Amino acid sequence: MKKLAILILILGLVLTPGCKTPKEGELIYTAPYEMGVDVGEYLPGTGIRYVGITDTGAHLTIDGQDAYKQKGDSLNWSGKPADFAALAFSGRVVWYTDTACHMLGTATLTIEDAVPQIVPNIPEAPLRYTAVVSYNIKKGAKMPGTLISYKGSTDKGAELEGVEGYAYRKAGDSIVWQGKLRDGVYLVVNVRTVFYTDTALQVAGTAEVILVPPGASGSGFGG
C-alpha cells in the first residue's frame, strides 16, 4: 500500500510579497518546498514522476515526456491537481539515488472561486497541502477561506462570529475552522490569537488544503 504523501508548504501566506493580487474568491499560498520522491512515484499532485537513476542523471518524466536531470538542474511544472485548484512550482534537483530523488524549490497553490461552507466531515484524500499562515483581520472582515469574522474587542476577549460555541478568544487562544471551498477542495484552518484591538485581529497558525482529484481513489498521484 502506497504511503500518503503530504507536501509541506512552509511559511505560506495567502498574500505574500511578489505574489499576484488575488481576484475575488481566490486564495493564494506561496512557499518554499522540499520533498523526496520515491522511484516509480509522482511528485504529489503533478505530472512529474521519478523513474530512476541512469548514467546520464536522474530519469524523470514530465507529463509523460522523458527528462534527464543532473544535480542542480531546474525542474518546473504547472497544472491543476484538482478542479478549482492550480499548482505551480519552480525547483531544482538536489540529489538522487536508485531509490529516491530529492527536490527543492518554491510552490504556489491557487484556489479558484472559493465559496466557503461548513461540512460535517473532511474526507481522506491523497493530496494534502499544509501552509503556515498569518492573517490580519479587520473588524467586520472574514478570515480568508473561512466564515469566521471579527466583531471587535470586548472585556471577554476578541469577539468572533461564525465559530461554534464560545465566541471569545484571548491572546494565545486557538481558533479552528474546517469546511469546503469547492467540490473536491477542503480547508482546515488552525490558528492562535496573536493580538487584537478594537479594529483588527492578528492570528497565526496553519492552513491545510485537502484536494480530491476527479476520479481519485486515494492510492496514487500524478497522471
Long-range contacts (C-beta under 8 A, 24 or more apart in sequence): 1-219, 2-41, 2-219, 2-220, 4-126, 4-128, 5-41, 5-44, 5-126, 5-127, 5-221, 6-44, 6-128, 6-129, 6-130, 7-33, 7-35, 7-44, 7-45, 7-107, 7-127, 7-128, 7-129, 7-130, 8-33, 8-34, 8-35, 8-130, 9-33, 9-107, 9-109, 9-129, 9-130, 9-131, 9-132, 10-131, 10-132, 11-131, 11-132, 12-109, 12-131, 12-132, 12-133, 12-207, 13-131, 13-133, 13-134, 14-133, 14-135, 14-144, 14-145, 14-207, 19-108, 22-110, 25-112, 25-113, 25-114, 25-115, 26-110, 26-111, 26-112, 26-113, 26-114, 27-110, 27-111, 27-114, 27-144, 27-145, 27-181, 28-108, 28-109, 28-110, 28-111, 29-108, 29-109, 29-110, 29-129, 29-131, 29-133, 29-207, 29-209, 30-106, 30-107, 30-108, 30-109, 31-106, 31-107, 31-108, 31-131, 31-132, 32-104, 32-105, 32-106, 32-107, 33-89, 33-91, 33-103, 33-104, 33-105, 33-106, 33-107, 34-102, 34-103, 34-104, 35-102, 35-103, 36-100, 36-101, 36-102, 36-103, 37-100, 37-101, 37-102, 37-103, 38-99, 38-100, 39-98, 39-99, 39-100, 39-101, 41-220, 41-221, 42-220, 42-221, 42-222, 42-223, 43-77, 43-103, 43-221, 43-222, 44-81, 44-126, 44-127, 44-221, 44-222, 45-81, 45-82, 45-87, 45-127, 45-129, 45-211, 45-213, 45-221, 45-222, 46-77, 46-79, 46-81, 46-87, 46-89, 46-221, 46-222, 47-77, 47-79, 47-222, 47-223, 48-75, 48-77, 48-222, 49-222, 50-96, 50-100, 50-101, 52-98, 53-96, 53-97, 53-98, 57-96, 58-93, 58-96, 58-101, 60-101, 63-223, 64-223, 69-93, 69-96, 71-95, 71-96, 75-103, 75-105, 81-127, 81-211, 81-213, 82-127, 82-184, 82-185, 82-211, 82-212, 82-213, 82-214, 83-182, 83-183, 83-184, 83-185, 83-214, 84-111, 84-112, 84-113, 84-114, 84-181, 84-182, 84-183, 84-184, 84-185, 85-109, 85-110, 85-111, 85-112, 85-182, 85-184, 85-185, 85-209, 85-211, 86-110, 86-112, 109-209, 111-145, 111-181, 111-182, 111-185, 111-209, 112-182, 113-182, 114-145, 114-181, 114-182, 114-185, 115-181, 115-182, 116-145, 116-146, 116-147, 116-179, 116-180, 116-181, 116-187, 117-147, 117-179, 117-180, 118-147, 118-179, 118-180, 119-178, 119-179, 119-180, 119-186, 122-178, 122-186, 122-188, 122-210, 123-186, 123-210, 123-212, 124-218, 125-186, 125-210, 125-211, 125-212, 125-216, 125-218, 126-213, 126-216, 126-218, 126-219, 126-220, 126-221, 127-210, 127-211, 127-212, 127-213, 127-216, 127-221, 128-208, 128-209, 128-210, 128-211, 129-208, 129-209, 129-211, 130-206, 130-207, 130-208, 130-209, 131-206, 131-207, 131-208, 131-209, 132-204, 132-205, 132-206, 133-189, 133-191, 133-204, 133-205, 133-206, 133-207, 134-194, 134-202, 134-203, 134-204, 135-191, 135-202, 135-203, 135-204, 136-200, 136-201, 136-202, 137-200, 137-201, 137-202, 137-203, 138-199, 138-200, 139-198, 139-199, 139-200, 139-201, 143-175, 143-177, 143-189, 143-191, 143-203, 145-181, 145-187, 145-189, 145-207, 146-177, 146-179, 146-187, 146-189, 147-177, 147-179, 148-175, 148-177, 150-196, 150-200, 150-201, 152-198, 152-199, 153-196, 153-197, 153-198, 157-193, 157-196, 158-193, 158-196, 158-201, 169-193, 169-196, 171-195, 171-196, 174-205, 175-203, 175-205, 181-209, 184-211, 184-212, 184-213, 184-214, 185-209, 185-210, 185-211, 185-212, 186-210, 186-211, 186-212
